[in-house]
Amino acid sequence: MNGRNILSAAGRAYRKAGLEALEGQTHTLWPDSVRLSVVLTVCPPDRRRRDIDNYVKACLDLLTHGGVYGDDSQIDRLTITRGPVERGGRAVVQITPITSTLFEAQP
């Protein structure tokens, strides 16, 4: 493969819906130099069994594509919680800068 990411029809629909949702939100655009903490609450569309970690990559990539931050490699802390079932499903994302020197590179 030549490094291209090919999205399925479902992936394209998810990205389109997510970008439309981002347009209606007030959010900070985090520059590449800022280290981030992300809290992701995933509300599934129904009660079927799902692996919670399967939601993460698509959601974080959507935020990158939407310009919320430069790249998801900026994320140093990630918390994922399963929320209540909501018709159609929903993801709630809280992003804050990490100000602790604990995450700074050591010489």
Jmol script that loads the backbone (N, CA, C; Angstrom):
load data "model"
ATOM      1  N   MET A   1       0.832  -1.182   0.000  1.00  0.00           N
ATOM      2  CA  MET A   1       0.000   0.000   0.000  1.00  0.00           C
ATOM      3  C   MET A   1       0.880   1.250   0.000  1.00  0.00           C
ATOM      4  N   ASN A   2       0.387   2.331  -0.540  1.00  0.00           N
ATOM      5  CA  ASN A   2       1.186   3.540  -0.679  1.00  0.00           C
ATOM      6  C   ASN A   2       0.937   4.568   0.415  1.00  0.00           C
ATOM      7  N   GLY A   3       0.402   4.173   1.571  1.00  0.00           N
ATOM      8  CA  GLY A   3       0.203   5.096   2.670  1.00  0.00           C
ATOM      9  C   GLY A   3      -1.140   5.796   2.671  1.00  0.00           C
ATOM     10  N   ARG A   4      -1.995   5.477   1.716  1.00  0.00           N
ATOM     11  CA  ARG A   4      -3.324   6.087   1.691  1.00  0.00           C
ATOM     12  C   ARG A   4      -4.262   5.341   2.617  1.00  0.00           C
ATOM     13  N   ASN A   5      -5.117   6.088   3.299  1.00  0.00           N
ATOM     14  CA  ASN A   5      -6.160   5.470   4.105  1.00  0.00           C
ATOM     15  C   ASN A   5      -7.432   5.457   3.290  1.00  0.00           C
ATOM     16  N   ILE A   6      -8.035   4.305   3.152  1.00  0.00           N
ATOM     17  CA  ILE A   6      -9.275   4.196   2.388  1.00  0.00           C
ATOM     18  C   ILE A   6     -10.402   3.920   3.367  1.00  0.00           C
ATOM     19  N   LEU A   7     -11.375   4.822   3.385  1.00  0.00           N
ATOM     20  CA  LEU A   7     -12.508   4.678   4.285  1.00  0.00           C
ATOM     21  C   LEU A   7     -13.634   3.905   3.617  1.00  0.00           C
ATOM     22  N   SER A   8     -14.275   3.065   4.394  1.00  0.00           N
ATOM     23  CA  SER A   8     -15.461   2.356   3.909  1.00  0.00           C
ATOM     24  C   SER A   8     -16.608   3.353   3.790  1.00  0.00           C
ATOM     25  N   ALA A   9     -17.689   2.918   3.193  1.00  0.00           N
ATOM     26  CA  ALA A   9     -18.882   3.777   3.092  1.00  0.00           C
ATOM     27  C   ALA A   9     -19.361   4.167   4.488  1.00  0.00           C
ATOM     28  N   ALA A  10     -19.339   3.211   5.415  1.00  0.00           N
ATOM     29  CA  ALA A  10     -19.756   3.516   6.795  1.00  0.00           C
ATOM     30  C   ALA A  10     -18.794   4.515   7.435  1.00  0.00           C
ATOM     31  N   GLY A  11     -17.496   4.371   7.163  1.00  0.00           N
ATOM     32  CA  GLY A  11     -16.505   5.303   7.687  1.00  0.00           C
ATOM     33  C   GLY A  11     -16.689   6.708   7.136  1.00  0.00           C
ATOM     34  N   ARG A  12     -16.998   6.795   5.839  1.00  0.00           N
ATOM     35  CA  ARG A  12     -17.250   8.112   5.231  1.00  0.00           C
ATOM     36  C   ARG A  12     -18.502   8.752   5.814  1.00  0.00           C
ATOM     37  N   ALA A  13     -19.527   7.954   6.055  1.00  0.00           N
ATOM     38  CA  ALA A  13     -20.773   8.479   6.648  1.00  0.00           C
ATOM     39  C   ALA A  13     -20.511   8.968   8.073  1.00  0.00           C
ATOM     40  N   TYR A  14     -19.713   8.201   8.843  1.00  0.00           N
ATOM     41  CA  TYR A  14     -19.361   8.592  10.207  1.00  0.00           C
ATOM     42  C   TYR A  14     -18.589   9.911  10.192  1.00  0.00           C
ATOM     43  N   ARG A  15     -17.601  10.014   9.296  1.00  0.00           N
ATOM     44  CA  ARG A  15     -16.801  11.235   9.220  1.00  0.00           C
ATOM     45  C   ARG A  15     -17.673  12.436   8.845  1.00  0.00           C
ATOM     46  N   LYS A  16     -18.553  12.262   7.864  1.00  0.00           N
ATOM     47  CA  LYS A  16     -19.426  13.355   7.444  1.00  0.00           C
ATOM     48  C   LYS A  16     -20.321  13.812   8.595  1.00  0.00           C
ATOM     49  N   ALA A  17     -20.943  12.867   9.282  1.00  0.00           N
ATOM     50  CA  ALA A  17     -21.822  13.205  10.407  1.00  0.00           C
ATOM     51  C   ALA A  17     -21.019  13.868  11.529  1.00  0.00           C
ATOM     52  N   GLY A  18     -19.824  13.354  11.793  1.00  0.00           N
ATOM     53  CA  GLY A  18     -18.986  13.924  12.846  1.00  0.00           C
ATOM     54  C   GLY A  18     -18.532  15.333  12.523  1.00  0.00           C
ATOM     55  N   LEU A  19     -18.136  15.581  11.282  1.00  0.00           N
ATOM     56  CA  LEU A  19     -17.719  16.931  10.895  1.00  0.00           C
ATOM     57  C   LEU A  19     -18.889  17.905  10.961  1.00  0.00           C
ATOM     58  N   GLU A  20     -20.076  17.443  10.592  1.00  0.00           N
ATOM     59  CA  GLU A  20     -21.265  18.289  10.712  1.00  0.00           C
ATOM     60  C   GLU A  20     -21.543  18.618  12.178  1.00  0.00           C
ATOM     61  N   ALA A  21     -21.364  17.642  13.059  1.00  0.00           N
ATOM     62  CA  ALA A  21     -21.567  17.877  14.491  1.00  0.00           C
ATOM     63  C   ALA A  21     -20.530  18.865  15.027  1.00  0.00           C
ATOM     64  N   LEU A  22     -19.286  18.760  14.560  1.00  0.00           N
ATOM     65  CA  LEU A  22     -18.238  19.685  14.999  1.00  0.00           C
ATOM     66  C   LEU A  22     -18.542  21.125  14.592  1.00  0.00           C
ATOM     67  N   GLU A  23     -19.153  21.297  13.417  1.00  0.00           N
ATOM     68  CA  GLU A  23     -19.469  22.644  12.938  1.00  0.00           C
ATOM     69  C   GLU A  23     -20.375  23.382  13.913  1.00  0.00           C
ATOM     70  N   GLY A  24     -21.240  22.677  14.592  1.00  0.00           N
ATOM     71  CA  GLY A  24     -22.179  23.305  15.519  1.00  0.00           C
ATOM     72  C   GLY A  24     -21.639  23.465  16.923  1.00  0.00           C
ATOM     73  N   GLN A  25     -20.394  23.093  17.167  1.00  0.00           N
ATOM     74  CA  GLN A  25     -19.819  23.123  18.507  1.00  0.00           C
ATOM     75  C   GLN A  25     -18.832  24.276  18.659  1.00  0.00           C
ATOM     76  N   THR A  26     -18.716  24.729  19.881  1.00  0.00           N
ATOM     77  CA  THR A  26     -17.661  25.672  20.214  1.00  0.00           C
ATOM     78  C   THR A  26     -16.517  24.843  20.768  1.00  0.00           C
ATOM     79  N   HIS A  27     -15.354  24.939  20.147  1.00  0.00           N
ATOM     80  CA  HIS A  27     -14.212  24.177  20.628  1.00  0.00           C
ATOM     81  C   HIS A  27     -12.920  24.931  20.382  1.00  0.00           C
ATOM     82  N   THR A  28     -11.945  24.626  21.187  1.00  0.00           N
ATOM     83  CA  THR A  28     -10.619  25.211  21.050  1.00  0.00           C
ATOM     84  C   THR A  28      -9.856  24.453  19.976  1.00  0.00           C
ATOM     85  N   LEU A  29      -9.108  25.160  19.171  1.00  0.00           N
ATOM     86  CA  LEU A  29      -8.232  24.527  18.186  1.00  0.00           C
ATOM     87  C   LEU A  29      -6.842  24.465  18.814  1.00  0.00           C
ATOM     88  N   TRP A  30      -6.417  23.251  19.192  1.00  0.00           N
ATOM     89  CA  TRP A  30      -5.177  23.073  19.926  1.00  0.00           C
ATOM     90  C   TRP A  30      -3.986  22.993  18.969  1.00  0.00           C
ATOM     91  N   PRO A  31      -2.989  23.883  19.146  1.00  0.00           N
ATOM     92  CA  PRO A  31      -1.800  23.827  18.291  1.00  0.00           C
ATOM     93  C   PRO A  31      -0.975  22.572  18.573  1.00  0.00           C
ATOM     94  N   ASP A  32      -0.124  22.222  17.616  1.00  0.00           N
ATOM     95  CA  ASP A  32       0.692  21.004  17.709  1.00  0.00           C
ATOM     96  C   ASP A  32       1.574  20.945  18.949  1.00  0.00           C
ATOM     97  N   SER A  33       1.937  22.079  19.493  1.00  0.00           N
ATOM     98  CA  SER A  33       2.874  22.108  20.621  1.00  0.00           C
ATOM     99  C   SER A  33       2.218  21.772  21.958  1.00  0.00           C
ATOM    100  N   VAL A  34       0.905  21.698  22.014  1.00  0.00           N
ATOM    101  CA  VAL A  34       0.194  21.466  23.275  1.00  0.00           C
ATOM    102  C   VAL A  34      -0.050  19.974  23.480  1.00  0.00           C
ATOM    103  N   ARG A  35       0.305  19.473  24.660  1.00  0.00           N
ATOM    104  CA  ARG A  35       0.032  18.088  25.051  1.00  0.00           C
ATOM    105  C   ARG A  35      -1.388  18.058  25.611  1.00  0.00           C
ATOM    106  N   LEU A  36      -2.127  17.002  25.314  1.00  0.00           N
ATOM    107  CA  LEU A  36      -3.559  16.983  25.625  1.00  0.00           C
ATOM    108  C   LEU A  36      -3.987  15.790  26.469  1.00  0.00           C
ATOM    109  N   SER A  37      -5.052  16.048  27.233  1.00  0.00           N
ATOM    110  CA  SER A  37      -5.773  15.010  27.953  1.00  0.00           C
ATOM    111  C   SER A  37      -7.161  14.942  27.334  1.00  0.00           C
ATOM    112  N   VAL A  38      -7.617  13.730  26.988  1.00  0.00           N
ATOM    113  CA  VAL A  38      -8.921  13.556  26.350  1.00  0.00           C
ATOM    114  C   VAL A  38      -9.763  12.608  27.198  1.00  0.00           C
ATOM    115  N   VAL A  39     -10.977  13.045  27.499  1.00  0.00           N
ATOM    116  CA  VAL A  39     -11.959  12.198  28.170  1.00  0.00           C
ATOM    117  C   VAL A  39     -13.050  11.927  27.144  1.00  0.00           C
ATOM    118  N   LEU A  40     -13.246  10.653  26.819  1.00  0.00           N
ATOM    119  CA  LEU A  40     -14.208  10.247  25.804  1.00  0.00           C
ATOM    120  C   LEU A  40     -15.298   9.411  26.469  1.00  0.00           C
ATOM    121  N   THR A  41     -16.531   9.873  26.368  1.00  0.00           N
ATOM    122  CA  THR A  41     -17.680   9.106  26.850  1.00  0.00           C
ATOM    123  C   THR A  41     -18.453   8.642  25.637  1.00  0.00           C
ATOM    124  N   VAL A  42     -18.574   7.333  25.504  1.00  0.00           N
ATOM    125  CA  VAL A  42     -19.216   6.725  24.346  1.00  0.00           C
ATOM    126  C   VAL A  42     -20.585   6.194  24.761  1.00  0.00           C
ATOM    127  N   CYS A  43     -21.615   6.690  24.105  1.00  0.00           N
ATOM    128  CA  CYS A  43     -22.983   6.252  24.372  1.00  0.00           C
ATOM    129  C   CYS A  43     -23.441   5.419  23.184  1.00  0.00           C
ATOM    130  N   PRO A  44     -23.518   4.095  23.338  1.00  0.00           N
ATOM    131  CA  PRO A  44     -23.870   3.227  22.205  1.00  0.00           C
ATOM    132  C   PRO A  44     -25.322   3.407  21.783  1.00  0.00           C
ATOM    133  N   PRO A  45     -25.636   3.040  20.538  1.00  0.00           N
ATOM    134  CA  PRO A  45     -26.997   3.222  20.029  1.00  0.00           C
ATOM    135  C   PRO A  45     -27.995   2.159  20.512  1.00  0.00           C
ATOM    136  N   ASP A  46     -27.468   1.062  21.052  1.00  0.00           N
ATOM    137  CA  ASP A  46     -28.347  -0.003  21.539  1.00  0.00           C
ATOM    138  C   ASP A  46     -27.586  -0.835  22.570  1.00  0.00           C
ATOM    139  N   ARG A  47     -28.218  -1.879  23.069  1.00  0.00           N
ATOM    140  CA  ARG A  47     -27.636  -2.676  24.154  1.00  0.00           C
ATOM    141  C   ARG A  47     -26.768  -3.854  23.692  1.00  0.00           C
ATOM    142  N   ARG A  48     -26.497  -3.953  22.391  1.00  0.00           N
ATOM    143  CA  ARG A  48     -25.626  -5.034  21.926  1.00  0.00           C
ATOM    144  C   ARG A  48     -24.237  -4.922  22.552  1.00  0.00           C
ATOM    145  N   ARG A  49     -23.586  -6.065  22.716  1.00  0.00           N
ATOM    146  CA  ARG A  49     -22.227  -6.071  23.260  1.00  0.00           C
ATOM    147  C   ARG A  49     -21.266  -5.424  22.270  1.00  0.00           C
ATOM    148  N   ARG A  50     -20.416  -4.560  22.785  1.00  0.00           N
ATOM    149  CA  ARG A  50     -19.408  -3.895  21.955  1.00  0.00           C
ATOM    150  C   ARG A  50     -18.138  -3.725  22.770  1.00  0.00           C
ATOM    151  N   ASP A  51     -17.007  -3.803  22.090  1.00  0.00           N
ATOM    152  CA  ASP A  51     -15.734  -3.489  22.733  1.00  0.00           C
ATOM    153  C   ASP A  51     -15.581  -1.978  22.750  1.00  0.00           C
ATOM    154  N   ILE A  52     -15.430  -1.415  23.919  1.00  0.00           N
ATOM    155  CA  ILE A  52     -15.376   0.040  24.067  1.00  0.00           C
ATOM    156  C   ILE A  52     -14.175   0.647  23.327  1.00  0.00           C
ATOM    157  N   ASP A  53     -13.078  -0.098  23.232  1.00  0.00           N
ATOM    158  CA  ASP A  53     -11.890   0.450  22.584  1.00  0.00           C
ATOM    159  C   ASP A  53     -12.043   0.603  21.077  1.00  0.00           C
ATOM    160  N   ASN A  54     -13.032  -0.039  20.481  1.00  0.00           N
ATOM    161  CA  ASN A  54     -13.233   0.098  19.037  1.00  0.00           C
ATOM    162  C   ASN A  54     -13.722   1.482  18.634  1.00  0.00           C
ATOM    163  N   TYR A  55     -14.230   2.244  19.561  1.00  0.00           N
ATOM    164  CA  TYR A  55     -14.721   3.592  19.264  1.00  0.00           C
ATOM    165  C   TYR A  55     -13.591   4.615  19.178  1.00  0.00           C
ATOM    166  N   VAL A  56     -12.515   4.363  19.863  1.00  0.00           N
ATOM    167  CA  VAL A  56     -11.504   5.383  20.102  1.00  0.00           C
ATOM    168  C   VAL A  56     -10.842   5.894  18.826  1.00  0.00           C
ATOM    169  N   LYS A  57     -10.287   5.018  18.018  1.00  0.00           N
ATOM    170  CA  LYS A  57      -9.514   5.437  16.843  1.00  0.00           C
ATOM    171  C   LYS A  57     -10.341   6.304  15.902  1.00  0.00           C
ATOM    172  N   ALA A  58     -11.551   5.866  15.602  1.00  0.00           N
ATOM    173  CA  ALA A  58     -12.390   6.637  14.677  1.00  0.00           C
ATOM    174  C   ALA A  58     -12.702   8.025  15.237  1.00  0.00           C
ATOM    175  N   CYS A  59     -12.985   8.097  16.520  1.00  0.00           N
ATOM    176  CA  CYS A  59     -13.317   9.385  17.132  1.00  0.00           C
ATOM    177  C   CYS A  59     -12.111  10.328  17.139  1.00  0.00           C
ATOM    178  N   LEU A  60     -10.953   9.825  17.546  1.00  0.00           N
ATOM    179  CA  LEU A  60      -9.757  10.674  17.592  1.00  0.00           C
ATOM    180  C   LEU A  60      -9.322  11.100  16.188  1.00  0.00           C
ATOM    181  N   ASP A  61      -9.420  10.199  15.222  1.00  0.00           N
ATOM    182  CA  ASP A  61      -9.084  10.570  13.845  1.00  0.00           C
ATOM    183  C   ASP A  61     -10.043  11.618  13.301  1.00  0.00           C
ATOM    184  N   LEU A  62     -11.305  11.529  13.668  1.00  0.00           N
ATOM    185  CA  LEU A  62     -12.286  12.524  13.250  1.00  0.00           C
ATOM    186  C   LEU A  62     -11.911  13.907  13.794  1.00  0.00           C
ATOM    187  N   LEU A  63     -11.494  13.964  15.054  1.00  0.00           N
ATOM    188  CA  LEU A  63     -11.103  15.243  15.648  1.00  0.00           C
ATOM    189  C   LEU A  63      -9.870  15.824  14.966  1.00  0.00           C
ATOM    190  N   THR A  64      -8.936  14.956  14.562  1.00  0.00           N
ATOM    191  CA  THR A  64      -7.776  15.420  13.796  1.00  0.00           C
ATOM    192  C   THR A  64      -8.236  15.969  12.448  1.00  0.00           C
ATOM    193  N   HIS A  65      -9.047  15.194  11.750  1.00  0.00           N
ATOM    194  CA  HIS A  65      -9.540  15.601  10.434  1.00  0.00           C
ATOM    195  C   HIS A  65     -10.348  16.899  10.514  1.00  0.00           C
ATOM    196  N   GLY A  66     -11.060  17.083  11.614  1.00  0.00           N
ATOM    197  CA  GLY A  66     -11.849  18.293  11.805  1.00  0.00           C
ATOM    198  C   GLY A  66     -11.039  19.489  12.278  1.00  0.00           C
ATOM    199  N   GLY A  67      -9.735  19.295  12.517  1.00  0.00           N
ATOM    200  CA  GLY A  67      -8.865  20.408  12.884  1.00  0.00           C
ATOM    201  C   GLY A  67      -8.919  20.810  14.343  1.00  0.00           C
ATOM    202  N   VAL A  68      -9.462  19.954  15.206  1.00  0.00           N
ATOM    203  CA  VAL A  68      -9.539  20.282  16.633  1.00  0.00           C
ATOM    204  C   VAL A  68      -8.128  20.317  17.229  1.00  0.00           C
ATOM    205  N   TYR A  69      -7.275  19.421  16.775  1.00  0.00           N
ATOM    206  CA  TYR A  69      -5.859  19.432  17.136  1.00  0.00           C
ATOM    207  C   TYR A  69      -5.076  18.978  15.912  1.00  0.00           C
ATOM    208  N   GLY A  70      -3.772  19.208  15.954  1.00  0.00           N
ATOM    209  CA  GLY A  70      -2.949  18.894  14.790  1.00  0.00           C
ATOM    210  C   GLY A  70      -2.842  17.410  14.505  1.00  0.00           C
ATOM    211  N   ASP A  71      -2.694  16.616  15.570  1.00  0.00           N
ATOM    212  CA  ASP A  71      -2.512  15.181  15.388  1.00  0.00           C
ATOM    213  C   ASP A  71      -2.822  14.487  16.708  1.00  0.00           C
ATOM    214  N   ASP A  72      -3.387  13.285  16.636  1.00  0.00           N
ATOM    215  CA  ASP A  72      -3.737  12.614  17.887  1.00  0.00           C
ATOM    216  C   ASP A  72      -2.516  12.102  18.649  1.00  0.00           C
ATOM    217  N   SER A  73      -1.325  12.276  18.085  1.00  0.00           N
ATOM    218  CA  SER A  73      -0.111  11.965  18.841  1.00  0.00           C
ATOM    219  C   SER A  73       0.125  12.986  19.955  1.00  0.00           C
ATOM    220  N   GLN A  74      -0.618  14.086  19.968  1.00  0.00           N
ATOM    221  CA  GLN A  74      -0.541  15.082  21.040  1.00  0.00           C
ATOM    222  C   GLN A  74      -1.180  14.585  22.329  1.00  0.00           C
ATOM    223  N   ILE A  75      -1.947  13.520  22.251  1.00  0.00           N
ATOM    224  CA  ILE A  75      -2.696  13.029  23.410  1.00  0.00           C
ATOM    225  C   ILE A  75      -1.788  12.173  24.283  1.00  0.00           C
ATOM    226  N   ASP A  76      -1.592  12.614  25.525  1.00  0.00           N
ATOM    227  CA  ASP A  76      -0.778  11.884  26.489  1.00  0.00           C
ATOM    228  C   ASP A  76      -1.631  11.166  27.528  1.00  0.00           C
ATOM    229  N   ARG A  77      -2.868  11.572  27.677  1.00  0.00           N
ATOM    230  CA  ARG A  77      -3.757  10.940  28.650  1.00  0.00           C
ATOM    231  C   ARG A  77      -5.113  10.742  27.981  1.00  0.00           C
ATOM    232  N   LEU A  78      -5.634   9.511  28.055  1.00  0.00           N
ATOM    233  CA  LEU A  78      -6.896   9.179  27.415  1.00  0.00           C
ATOM    234  C   LEU A  78      -7.748   8.368  28.383  1.00  0.00           C
ATOM    235  N   THR A  79      -8.959   8.854  28.647  1.00  0.00           N
ATOM    236  CA  THR A  79      -9.904   8.147  29.507  1.00  0.00           C
ATOM    237  C   THR A  79     -11.143   7.838  28.679  1.00  0.00           C
ATOM    238  N   ILE A  80     -11.580   6.582  28.716  1.00  0.00           N
ATOM    239  CA  ILE A  80     -12.750   6.154  27.948  1.00  0.00           C
ATOM    240  C   ILE A  80     -13.787   5.609  28.919  1.00  0.00           C
ATOM    241  N   THR A  81     -15.023   6.078  28.774  1.00  0.00           N
ATOM    242  CA  THR A  81     -16.114   5.616  29.625  1.00  0.00           C
ATOM    243  C   THR A  81     -17.299   5.259  28.741  1.00  0.00           C
ATOM    244  N   ARG A  82     -17.974   4.167  29.090  1.00  0.00           N
ATOM    245  CA  ARG A  82     -19.207   3.816  28.387  1.00  0.00           C
ATOM    246  C   ARG A  82     -20.347   4.565  29.076  1.00  0.00           C
ATOM    247  N   GLY A  83     -21.059   5.345  28.300  1.00  0.00           N
ATOM    248  CA  GLY A  83     -22.199   6.087  28.819  1.00  0.00           C
ATOM    249  C   GLY A  83     -23.485   5.308  28.601  1.00  0.00           C
ATOM    250  N   PRO A  84     -24.607   5.940  28.869  1.00  0.00           N
ATOM    251  CA  PRO A  84     -25.892   5.266  28.685  1.00  0.00           C
ATOM    252  C   PRO A  84     -26.221   5.080  27.204  1.00  0.00           C
ATOM    253  N   VAL A  85     -27.079   4.119  26.925  1.00  0.00           N
ATOM    254  CA  VAL A  85     -27.554   3.909  25.558  1.00  0.00           C
ATOM    255  C   VAL A  85     -28.328   5.142  25.124  1.00  0.00           C
ATOM    256  N   GLU A  86     -28.030   5.622  23.919  1.00  0.00           N
ATOM    257  CA  GLU A  86     -28.755   6.761  23.348  1.00  0.00           C
ATOM    258  C   GLU A  86     -29.103   6.424  21.906  1.00  0.00           C
ATOM    259  N   ARG A  87     -30.314   6.657  21.539  1.00  0.00           N
ATOM    260  CA  ARG A  87     -30.754   6.362  20.176  1.00  0.00           C
ATOM    261  C   ARG A  87     -29.833   7.048  19.170  1.00  0.00           C
ATOM    262  N   GLY A  88     -29.311   6.286  18.241  1.00  0.00           N
ATOM    263  CA  GLY A  88     -28.384   6.825  17.245  1.00  0.00           C
ATOM    264  C   GLY A  88     -26.938   6.832  17.709  1.00  0.00           C
ATOM    265  N   GLY A  89     -26.709   6.668  19.010  1.00  0.00           N
ATOM    266  CA  GLY A  89     -25.359   6.697  19.565  1.00  0.00           C
ATOM    267  C   GLY A  89     -24.834   8.119  19.689  1.00  0.00           C
ATOM    268  N   ARG A  90     -23.805   8.281  20.509  1.00  0.00           N
ATOM    269  CA  ARG A  90     -23.234   9.611  20.715  1.00  0.00           C
ATOM    270  C   ARG A  90     -21.878   9.470  21.382  1.00  0.00           C
ATOM    271  N   ALA A  91     -21.000  10.389  21.086  1.00  0.00           N
ATOM    272  CA  ALA A  91     -19.709  10.466  21.769  1.00  0.00           C
ATOM    273  C   ALA A  91     -19.566  11.875  22.329  1.00  0.00           C
ATOM    274  N   VAL A  92     -19.182  11.963  23.582  1.00  0.00           N
ATOM    275  CA  VAL A  92     -18.939  13.249  24.228  1.00  0.00           C
ATOM    276  C   VAL A  92     -17.446  13.323  24.507  1.00  0.00           C
ATOM    277  N   VAL A  93     -16.815  14.397  24.055  1.00  0.00           N
ATOM    278  CA  VAL A  93     -15.362  14.527  24.162  1.00  0.00           C
ATOM    279  C   VAL A  93     -15.021  15.787  24.950  1.00  0.00           C
ATOM    280  N   GLN A  94     -14.150  15.617  25.928  1.00  0.00           N
ATOM    281  CA  GLN A  94     -13.620  16.754  26.685  1.00  0.00           C
ATOM    282  C   GLN A  94     -12.112  16.753  26.495  1.00  0.00           C
ATOM    283  N   ILE A  95     -11.577  17.883  26.056  1.00  0.00           N
ATOM    284  CA  ILE A  95     -10.143  18.001  25.798  1.00  0.00           C
ATOM    285  C   ILE A  95      -9.588  19.130  26.643  1.00  0.00           C
ATOM    286  N   THR A  96      -8.521  18.831  27.364  1.00  0.00           N
ATOM    287  CA  THR A  96      -7.868  19.858  28.178  1.00  0.00           C
ATOM    288  C   THR A  96      -6.359  19.761  27.963  1.00  0.00           C
ATOM    289  N   PRO A  97      -5.662  20.882  28.100  1.00  0.00           N
ATOM    290  CA  PRO A  97      -4.207  20.834  27.969  1.00  0.00           C
ATOM    291  C   PRO A  97      -3.588  20.210  29.218  1.00  0.00           C
ATOM    292  N   ILE A  98      -2.480  19.548  29.043  1.00  0.00           N
ATOM    293  CA  ILE A  98      -1.729  19.011  30.173  1.00  0.00           C
ATOM    294  C   ILE A  98      -0.627  20.004  30.485  1.00  0.00           C
ATOM    295  N   THR A  99      -0.643  20.496  31.705  1.00  0.00           N
ATOM    296  CA  THR A  99       0.338  21.510  32.085  1.00  0.00           C
ATOM    297  C   THR A  99       1.442  20.940  32.958  1.00  0.00           C
ATOM    298  N   SER A 100       1.309  19.690  33.375  1.00  0.00           N
ATOM    299  CA  SER A 100       2.302  19.051  34.233  1.00  0.00           C
ATOM    300  C   SER A 100       3.598  18.825  33.471  1.00  0.00           C
ATOM    301  N   THR A 101       4.710  19.031  34.139  1.00  0.00           N
ATOM    302  CA  THR A 101       6.013  18.760  33.530  1.00  0.00           C
ATOM    303  C   THR A 101       6.311  17.270  33.527  1.00  0.00           C
ATOM    304  N   LEU A 102       5.445  16.478  34.141  1.00  0.00           N
ATOM    305  CA  LEU A 102       5.626  15.024  34.175  1.00  0.00           C
ATOM    306  C   LEU A 102       5.731  14.451  32.770  1.00  0.00           C
ATOM    307  N   PHE A 103       5.051  15.058  31.805  1.00  0.00           N
ATOM    308  CA  PHE A 103       5.017  14.533  30.447  1.00  0.00           C
ATOM    309  C   PHE A 103       6.054  15.156  29.528  1.00  0.00           C
ATOM    310  N   GLU A 104       6.847  16.076  30.034  1.00  0.00           N
ATOM    311  CA  GLU A 104       7.861  16.699  29.194  1.00  0.00           C
ATOM    312  C   GLU A 104       9.016  15.729  28.951  1.00  0.00           C
ATOM    313  N   ALA A 105       9.579  15.799  27.775  1.00  0.00           N
ATOM    314  CA  ALA A 105      10.698  14.919  27.421  1.00  0.00           C
ATOM    315  C   ALA A 105      11.901  15.220  28.297  1.00  0.00           C
ATOM    316  N   GLN A 106      12.573  14.173  28.733  1.00  0.00           N
ATOM    317  CA  GLN A 106      13.779  14.327  29.548  1.00  0.00           C
ATOM    318  C   GLN A 106      15.004  14.256  28.634  1.00  0.00           C
ATOM    319  N   PRO A 107      16.033  15.083  28.924  1.00  0.00           N
ATOM    320  CA  PRO A 107      17.257  15.057  28.097  1.00  0.00           C
ATOM    321  C   PRO A 107      18.014  13.767  28.228  1.00  0.00           C
TER     322      PRO A 107
END
end "model"
wireframe off; spacefill off
backbone 0.3
color backbone group
